[in-house]
Amino acid sequence: MDDLRQKYLDAIAAAADEAALEELRVTAVGKKGEISLKMRELGKMTPEERQVMGPRLNALKDEINSALSARKAALADAALNERLRAEWLDVTLPGRPRPRGTIHPVSQVTEEITAIFADMGFAVAEGPQIESDWFNFDALNIPPEHPARQEHDTFFMARADGDDRPPHVLRTHTSPVQIRAMQAQGAPIRVIAPGRVYRCDYDQTHTPMFHQVEGLAIDRDISMANLKWVLEEFCRAFFEVDGVELRFRASHFPFTEPSAEVDIRCSWTGGTLKIGEGDDWMEILGSGMVHPKVLAAGGIDPEEWQGFAFGMGIDRLAMLKYGIPDLRAFFDSDLRWLRHYGFSALDRPTLHGGLSG
């Protein structure tokens, strides 16, 4: 019995891997193993012999099983240590570098604007960039003789020969989205409409394609006072200053009555723009109360509902806030410019975390 015990304990200790260990287990304590066969011989012994040999064989079997389990665990630990040694990593090395890709300032500013107006309860509405003549002009109370309806100001789509219907246009503003939103949702409504627009113009502050955001709020008792509050809250949050002062100047837009252009108090001391201080004024947007004909075109009764609308250039806001001197550079696809003015993909603008990181 002692020889059998020592034989298997030595073999188990010398096992080099789990396969050899499994072979030893089958040879020793398997169904036809050497120790299992000896336990079957107990039935041939006298009662006195069974009282001696039974406990000894059970103890031997338990000891062999324990030795097998311990050796298996030791082999597993050794394999893990070898793997860790082979896959060793110096965690004190620098992490991955910042991705080279950056967010375009127009995309970033659009997200900032959306975050601000979402906090005031405005949803985002979208529409097609190729619009019918009716949505882009007629529904917005723009008369046929208006300069915006001439080819020197608007991109008209080509028509097939013999087609005498009004041509489609590349939308000149996102105001058609307001008409579509009113037709789809009715009143009350509170939406902003950011997106690309197109006009025949190109210089340091104008490009044929640029970005606008327009806002619309319609309810029963909305007034210019509500418009003034919304714009003041927007400017305070967007430019991240505590105090802003806006000046409303009477103007004319076909789709609003009364209409007002909005200036913001600022300072250009030393060539640096500072919002909310100084003696200068800078125009930033146009606004007014929605014209009754525009409400009717949107399927809303102007005798029961009223509201305000406003529009501003996203590209121009980006230039003012982040000190970008030339609008044309926005669309030059210059990677050096984008790396300089671009934003990290992790710079998600939020009101509580800060719009500009």
Summary of the structure (lengths in Angstrom):
residues: 357
radius of gyration: 39.6
end to end distance: 78.0
largest distance: 124.0
contacts: 1015
relative contact order: 0.12
helix: 44%
strand: 21%
